[in-house]
Amino acid sequence: MDNILKNKNILILVTGSIAIYKILDLISNLKKMEAKTAVVMSDEALNLIQPLCFEALSNKEVLYSKTQSHSKDSPNHISYALWADIAILAPASVNSIAKLRYGIADTLVLSTLFACQCPILIAPSANINMMESIQNKQNLKDLSKMGYTIIPPRETLLACNIVAKGAMATIDEIIFHIKKSFIKKDFWINKDIVITGGGSIEQIDNIRHISNNSSGLQSSNLALIFYLLGAKVRLISSKFPLTLPLDINITNVKSNNDFRNALKKYCKKDSILIMAAAISDFIVQNPKNEKIKKEDIGKSWNLELIQDEDILSNINCAFKVGFKAESNENIAESKARKMLQPKTLGGKDCDLVVLNIINDNNKIGSNDNEITIFSKDSKIFLSKKDKFSISFEIANIMEKELQSR
């Protein structure tokens, strides 16, 4: 279960932007994740929303110019800054961004930010002309170099009634960045991870197809974990059951050939490949471009399939993780271990193999999983957990395997 933000102290500093109302949703979502929140408001923000709205959700006194006090046990910018495990300036106005860049602490929000000793995230929100001004773009670039994390704005209909990239990032996107700040690891920063997921889809005609029960949940959770750890992630999949961070590169595919072409394009010699997709062993020999009529088929239908070229064994990369699903426990381990062998011996040159034994207690498409991971020298059983937790354990095992080389 995802408990990354449980009991974390998250300080939210709000400025005078129309996007301020979305911070209510942010606090509500963080509360559901058992995080603790506190809010600091600028005087301009007070013109848009009452502090009581934030206090009702956060259960902590909002700090603004009239509540700031330096008497013992009273809230002030120093005590709130020291309390925070992470701080986020959201929505961040162009004015506050400029002052932060040049060290001007003439407001309570800025004074608090300068007193913080924790990671600081900035979620800008402004009219497109202000957002794209030379000065603002340079200020954001400079702040990024200083170590601040910039959460890019999104494109939508702005308050000025034009569609442009100036709106504050979505709540999901902000939370992804907050989580990433807590669990990213130097080992994974900027490592190139390519993940495949979902089940391949082979057309019979332009309406019917053959596929499998893969939900894409495990691959999407793997993509999310490696993003949070700091890697550069490419997810190649036929299914996307989760909302994922925008920084995860998505390639939507269907057929075996789609998977093959995408891997040729994106999986390089220095890439780490996690082949979680359920790729069909067989494809339709002669798919039709129009619906096959049942009267043309007859009482029975002998569908002609041919074995397709194995994709995984023909990929060269720095580190290869294969997935194996078996329903017969008697042969499952030997089949998984076979994938670790070189291609010349009939294997797939995998460095690790994740074995799923499919039965009534471990079904394809479920929200949890029970797996065994094989390397050339080890066998690690992971008992049933949700797929987010399983993905985190897979990442830890991969890290240890890579470090041992």
RAPE-V853247 format. One record per residue. N is the residue number from 1. RES is the residue in one small letter. PHI is phi in radians with two decimals (none if undefined). OMEGA is omega in radians with two decimals (* if undefined). BURIAL is # if it has 24 or more other C-alpha atoms within 12 Angstrom, else .. Layout:
n-><N,N>
res-><RES,RES>
phi-><PHI,PHI>
omega-><OMEGA,OMEGA>
burial-><BURIAL,BURIAL>
//
This chain:
n-><1,2,3,4,5,6,7,8,9,10,11,12,13,14,15,16,17,18,19,20,21,22,23,24,25,26,27,28,29,30,31,32,33,34,35,36,37,38,39,40,41,42,43,44,45,46,47,48,49,50,51,52,53,54,55,56,57,58,59,60,61,62,63,64,65,66,67,68,69,70,71,72,73,74,75,76,77,78,79,80,81,82,83,84,85,86,87,88,89,90,91,92,93,94,95,96,97,98,99,100,101,102,103,104,105,106,107,108,109,110,111,112,113,114,115,116,117,118,119,120,121,122,123,124,125,126,127,128,129,130,131,132,133,134,135,136,137,138,139,140,141,142,143,144,145,146,147,148,149,150,151,152,153,154,155,156,157,158,159,160,161,162,163,164,165,166,167,168,169,170,171,172,173,174,175,176,177,178,179,180,181,182,183,184,185,186,187,188,189,190,191,192,193,194,195,196,197,198,199,200,201,202,203,204,205,206,207,208,209,210,211,212,213,214,215,216,217,218,219,220,221,222,223,224,225,226,227,228,229,230,231,232,233,234,235,236,237,238,239,240,241,242,243,244,245,246,247,248,249,250,251,252,253,254,255,256,257,258,259,260,261,262,263,264,265,266,267,268,269,270,271,272,273,274,275,276,277,278,279,280,281,282,283,284,285,286,287,288,289,290,291,292,293,294,295,296,297,298,299,300,301,302,303,304,305,306,307,308,309,310,311,312,313,314,315,316,317,318,319,320,321,322,323,324,325,326,327,328,329,330,331,332,333,334,335,336,337,338,339,340,341,342,343,344,345,346,347,348,349,350,351,352,353,354,355,356,357,358,359,360,361,362,363,364,365,366,367,368,369,370,371,372,373,374,375,376,377,378,379,380,381,382,383,384,385,386,387,388,389,390,391,392,393,394,395,396,397,398,399,400,401,402,403,404,405>
res-><m,d,n,i,l,k,n,k,n,i,l,i,l,v,t,g,s,i,a,i,y,k,i,l,d,l,i,s,n,l,k,k,m,e,a,k,t,a,v,v,m,s,d,e,a,l,n,l,i,q,p,l,c,f,e,a,l,s,n,k,e,v,l,y,s,k,t,q,s,h,s,k,d,s,p,n,h,i,s,y,a,l,w,a,d,i,a,i,l,a,p,a,s,v,n,s,i,a,k,l,r,y,g,i,a,d,t,l,v,l,s,t,l,f,a,c,q,c,p,i,l,i,a,p,s,a,n,i,n,m,m,e,s,i,q,n,k,q,n,l,k,d,l,s,k,m,g,y,t,i,i,p,p,r,e,t,l,l,a,c,n,i,v,a,k,g,a,m,a,t,i,d,e,i,i,f,h,i,k,k,s,f,i,k,k,d,f,w,i,n,k,d,i,v,i,t,g,g,g,s,i,e,q,i,d,n,i,r,h,i,s,n,n,s,s,g,l,q,s,s,n,l,a,l,i,f,y,l,l,g,a,k,v,r,l,i,s,s,k,f,p,l,t,l,p,l,d,i,n,i,t,n,v,k,s,n,n,d,f,r,n,a,l,k,k,y,c,k,k,d,s,i,l,i,m,a,a,a,i,s,d,f,i,v,q,n,p,k,n,e,k,i,k,k,e,d,i,g,k,s,w,n,l,e,l,i,q,d,e,d,i,l,s,n,i,n,c,a,f,k,v,g,f,k,a,e,s,n,e,n,i,a,e,s,k,a,r,k,m,l,q,p,k,t,l,g,g,k,d,c,d,l,v,v,l,n,i,i,n,d,n,n,k,i,g,s,n,d,n,e,i,t,i,f,s,k,d,s,k,i,f,l,s,k,k,d,k,f,s,i,s,f,e,i,a,n,i,m,e,k,e,l,q,s,r>
phi-><none,-1.36,-2.15,-1.00,-1.71,-1.04,1.12,-1.43,-1.61,-1.99,-1.70,-1.96,-1.94,-1.95,-2.06,-1.36,-2.30,-1.08,-1.29,-1.02,-1.11,-1.23,-1.16,-1.07,-1.16,-1.05,-1.11,-1.05,-1.17,-1.12,-1.10,-1.12,-1.55,1.16,-1.45,-1.82,-2.18,-2.50,-2.21,-2.04,-2.04,-1.39,-1.10,-1.15,-1.14,-1.12,-1.31,-1.88,-2.68,-1.46,-0.98,-0.99,-1.07,-1.27,-1.13,-1.10,-1.53,-1.50,1.02,-2.47,-1.05,-1.32,-1.68,-2.58,-0.96,-1.48,-1.77,-1.10,-2.60,-1.91,-1.34,-1.02,1.15,-1.71,-1.22,-2.70,-1.14,-1.28,-1.13,-1.21,-1.13,-1.23,-1.20,-1.30,-1.52,-2.70,-2.20,-2.36,-1.57,-2.73,-1.26,-1.74,-1.36,-1.04,-1.12,-1.18,-1.10,-1.12,-1.17,-1.10,-1.06,-1.79,1.26,-1.65,-1.90,-1.76,-2.31,-1.12,-1.05,-1.20,-1.04,-1.15,-1.05,-1.19,-1.48,-1.22,-1.97,-1.94,-1.04,-2.16,-1.89,-2.24,-2.02,-1.17,-2.65,-2.94,-0.95,-1.03,-1.15,-1.22,-1.09,-1.61,-1.10,-0.97,-1.12,-1.16,-1.08,-1.21,-1.10,-1.14,-1.11,-1.15,-1.11,-1.09,-1.12,-1.33,1.94,-1.29,-1.69,-1.69,-1.71,-1.02,-1.21,-2.02,-1.60,-2.90,-1.30,-1.51,-1.08,-1.44,1.25,-2.21,-1.55,-2.83,-1.58,-2.58,-1.33,-1.02,-0.96,-1.12,-1.06,-0.99,-1.15,-1.10,-1.16,-0.99,-1.17,-1.10,-1.05,-1.05,-1.06,-1.49,-2.03,-1.07,-2.20,-0.96,-1.02,-1.68,-0.99,1.13,-1.22,-1.54,-1.96,-1.98,-2.16,-1.90,-2.73,1.34,-1.97,-1.19,-2.17,-1.97,-1.23,-1.61,-2.47,-1.39,-2.13,-1.66,-2.63,-1.96,-2.71,-2.53,-1.58,-1.06,-1.62,1.42,-1.14,-1.13,-1.19,-1.14,-1.18,-1.10,-1.05,-1.12,-1.05,-1.22,-1.09,-1.10,-1.34,1.93,-1.37,-1.57,-2.01,-2.08,-1.88,-1.87,-2.68,-1.68,-2.44,-2.35,-1.35,-2.02,-1.29,-2.05,-1.04,-1.14,-1.31,-1.43,-1.33,-1.89,-2.20,-1.59,-2.26,-2.29,-1.46,-0.93,-1.15,-1.07,-1.03,-1.04,-1.16,-1.15,-1.18,-1.07,-1.36,-1.90,-1.60,-1.76,-1.11,-1.70,-1.40,-1.81,-1.83,-2.06,-1.62,-1.57,-1.18,-1.64,-1.54,-1.17,-1.30,-2.20,-2.22,-1.26,-1.17,-2.33,-1.12,-1.75,-1.52,-2.45,-1.06,-1.43,-1.33,-1.11,-1.20,-1.49,-1.55,1.77,-1.25,-2.32,-2.30,-1.66,-1.43,-1.55,-2.07,-2.22,-1.24,-1.64,-1.06,-1.24,-1.37,-1.07,-1.20,-1.77,-1.83,-1.87,-2.64,-1.26,-2.70,-2.21,-1.98,-1.79,-1.98,-2.31,-1.93,-2.38,-1.84,-1.74,-1.12,-1.18,-1.97,-1.03,-1.14,-1.14,-1.15,-1.18,-1.12,-1.03,-1.18,-1.36,-1.34,-1.10,-1.04,-1.12,-1.84,1.60,-1.62,-2.24,1.03,-1.36,-1.59,-2.40,-2.29,-1.78,-1.74,-1.88,-1.69,-1.54,-2.64,-1.12,-1.65,-2.49,-1.66,-1.13,1.57,-1.36,-1.44,-2.21,-2.71,-2.33,-2.41,-2.21,-1.92,-1.95,-2.12,-1.14,-2.08,-2.54,-2.47,-2.16,-1.64,-2.00,-1.17,-1.06,-2.56,-1.10,-1.23,-1.17,-1.13,-1.05,-1.09,-1.11,-1.19,-1.06,-1.07,-1.13,-1.16,-1.08,-1.06,-1.12,-1.15,-1.18,-1.21,-1.36,-1.65>
omega-><-3.13,3.08,-3.07,-3.03,-3.12,3.12,3.06,3.13,-3.06,-3.12,-3.10,-3.12,-3.01,3.12,-3.04,3.08,-3.13,3.14,-3.05,-3.09,-3.13,3.13,3.04,3.08,3.13,-3.13,3.13,3.13,3.12,3.11,3.11,3.11,3.09,3.01,3.05,-3.08,3.01,-3.05,2.97,-3.07,2.99,3.11,3.11,3.13,-3.13,3.11,-3.05,-3.08,-3.12,3.12,-3.12,3.14,3.13,-3.12,-3.13,-3.12,-3.04,-3.07,3.10,-3.08,3.10,3.12,3.01,-2.94,-3.08,3.12,3.11,3.14,3.14,3.05,-3.05,3.10,3.08,-3.10,3.03,-3.01,3.12,-3.11,3.11,3.12,-3.14,3.13,-2.94,2.92,3.09,3.12,3.11,3.07,-3.03,-0.14,-3.14,3.12,3.09,-3.14,-3.12,3.10,-3.13,-3.12,3.09,3.14,-3.03,3.01,-3.14,-3.08,-3.07,3.05,3.13,3.12,-3.11,3.10,3.13,3.14,-3.12,3.12,-3.10,3.05,-3.09,3.04,-3.13,3.10,-3.13,3.12,-3.07,3.05,-3.09,2.94,-3.03,-3.14,3.08,-3.12,-3.06,3.12,-3.13,-3.09,-3.10,3.13,3.12,3.13,3.11,3.11,3.14,3.13,3.09,3.10,3.13,3.12,3.05,3.08,3.13,3.07,-2.99,3.06,-3.13,3.13,3.10,3.07,-3.10,3.14,3.13,3.01,2.98,3.09,-3.10,-3.11,-3.14,-3.11,3.07,3.11,3.11,3.11,3.10,-3.08,3.10,-3.13,3.06,-3.13,3.09,3.13,-3.12,3.14,-3.10,-2.99,-3.14,-3.09,-3.14,-3.09,-3.02,-3.06,3.07,3.01,-3.06,-3.12,3.06,-3.10,3.02,-3.10,-3.09,3.09,3.10,-3.09,-3.12,-3.08,2.97,2.96,-3.07,3.11,-3.06,3.06,2.97,-3.13,3.13,-3.01,3.14,-3.09,-3.04,-3.09,-3.10,-3.12,3.11,3.08,3.07,3.12,3.14,-3.14,-3.09,2.99,-3.12,3.12,3.05,-3.12,2.95,-2.95,2.98,3.10,3.11,-2.99,3.04,-3.12,-3.13,-3.03,-3.11,2.91,-3.05,3.10,-3.13,-3.13,3.03,3.12,-3.06,2.98,-3.10,-3.09,3.09,-2.97,3.02,-3.09,3.07,3.10,-3.10,-3.11,3.13,3.13,3.07,-3.10,-2.95,-3.11,-3.06,-3.11,3.13,-3.12,2.96,-3.07,3.01,-3.03,-3.10,-3.11,3.04,-3.07,-3.12,3.06,-3.08,3.09,-3.13,-3.08,-3.08,3.10,-3.10,-3.14,3.09,-3.07,3.08,-3.09,-3.09,3.11,3.09,-3.12,-3.09,-3.05,3.12,-3.04,3.07,-3.08,-3.08,3.13,3.07,3.14,-3.12,3.06,3.13,-3.07,-3.01,-3.07,-3.09,3.13,3.05,3.13,-3.06,-3.08,-3.00,3.09,3.11,3.06,3.14,3.08,3.12,3.08,3.13,-3.08,-3.08,-3.10,-3.00,-3.08,-3.14,3.10,3.12,-3.12,3.11,-3.12,3.11,-3.08,3.10,3.13,-3.13,3.12,3.11,3.13,-3.09,3.09,3.13,3.05,3.03,3.05,3.11,-3.10,3.00,3.00,-3.02,3.08,-3.08,-3.13,-3.09,-3.00,3.03,3.09,3.13,-3.10,3.11,-3.03,3.05,-2.98,2.97,-3.11,-3.13,2.86,3.13,-3.05,-3.04,3.05,-3.07,3.11,3.07,-3.10,-3.00,3.10,3.01,-2.99,3.02,3.13,3.10,3.14,3.13,3.11,3.07,3.13,3.13,3.11,3.09,3.14,3.14,3.13,3.14,-3.13,-3.11,-3.06,*>
burial-><.,.,.,#,#,.,.,#,#,#,#,#,#,#,#,#,#,#,#,#,#,#,#,#,.,#,#,#,#,#,#,.,#,.,#,#,#,#,#,#,#,#,#,#,#,#,.,.,#,.,#,.,#,#,#,.,#,#,.,#,#,#,#,#,#,.,.,#,.,.,.,.,.,.,#,#,#,#,#,#,#,#,#,#,#,#,#,#,#,#,#,#,#,#,#,#,#,#,#,#,#,.,.,.,.,.,#,#,#,#,#,#,#,#,#,#,.,#,#,#,#,#,#,#,#,#,#,#,.,.,#,.,.,.,.,#,.,.,#,#,.,.,#,.,.,.,.,#,#,#,#,#,#,#,.,.,.,#,.,.,.,.,.,.,#,#,#,#,#,#,#,#,#,#,#,#,#,#,#,#,#,#,#,#,.,.,.,#,.,.,#,#,#,#,#,#,#,#,#,#,#,#,#,#,.,.,.,.,#,#,#,#,#,#,#,#,#,#,#,#,#,#,#,#,#,#,#,#,#,#,#,#,#,#,#,#,#,#,#,#,.,.,.,#,#,#,#,#,#,#,#,#,#,#,#,#,#,#,#,#,.,#,#,.,.,#,#,.,.,.,#,#,#,#,#,#,#,#,#,#,#,#,#,#,.,.,.,.,.,.,.,.,.,.,.,.,.,.,.,.,.,.,.,.,.,.,.,.,.,.,#,#,#,.,#,#,#,.,#,#,#,#,#,#,#,#,.,.,.,.,.,#,#,.,#,#,#,#,#,#,#,.,.,.,.,.,.,#,#,#,#,#,#,#,#,#,#,.,.,.,.,#,.,#,#,.,#,#,#,#,#,#,#,#,#,.,.,.,.,.,#,#,.,#,#,#,#,#,#,#,#,#,#,#,#,.,#,#,.,.,.,.,.,.,.>
//
